[in-house]
Amino acid sequence: MLETLYRDFDEVANKLGVFKVETVGDCYIGASGVPTSAANHAMIMARFSRECLAHMDELLLELEAALGPGTTDLALRIGLHSGPVTGGVLRGDKSRFQLFGDSMNTAARMESTGIPGRIQVSQETARLVVASGQQHLLSPRPEFVEAKGKGKMQTYWLRPKRSTRKSNDKRMRLSATRNQRSFSSLTSV
């Protein structure tokens, strides 16, 4: 199932110009503005997140029709943060491009403190969404989030695309799209 879901996410990423950094277990990490700068990186990631959530709902409907009720007790938690990162290729048996920095940690905190079926964004990403004229997509989370290593944070919910399926709040940690930042080459600005 994860393979099917990730394949769908890859198609959405390619369509929108999102860079797939890696998948680690049930975690899909993507970025915009990496390695090529993109002024609208936050909106690209917002659209990517919304489309991935809709794809998840569609896939679960198909699975439920094929396998019966109770087979799709899954939900997606998505966290977005905008900020500087450092990127580079890690050498070893399997060389791969990797992103590092506090922005990656903050994005992970947005996912881990989120709620299944929701897209949680940091204040920095919310500011960029508002600056792009899309404030109608945001609603402040009523309570502050206690994020490990960050303290209390004001976060926001990014409204999902309309879906044919009601939100499923059963838990499975599937995190997606953890970071976005415009920067030149492979060094942060």
Secondary structure, DSSP 4 states (H G I P E B T S, - for coil): -HHHHHHHHHHHHHHHT-EEEEEETTEEEEESSSSS--TTHHHHHHHHHHHHHHHHHHHHHHHHHHH-TTS-----EEEE-B---EEEEEPSSS-EEEEESHHHHHHHHHHHTS-TT-EEE-HHHHHHHHHTT-GGGEEE-SS-EEETTTEEE--EEEPPPP-SS---------EE---B---STTS--
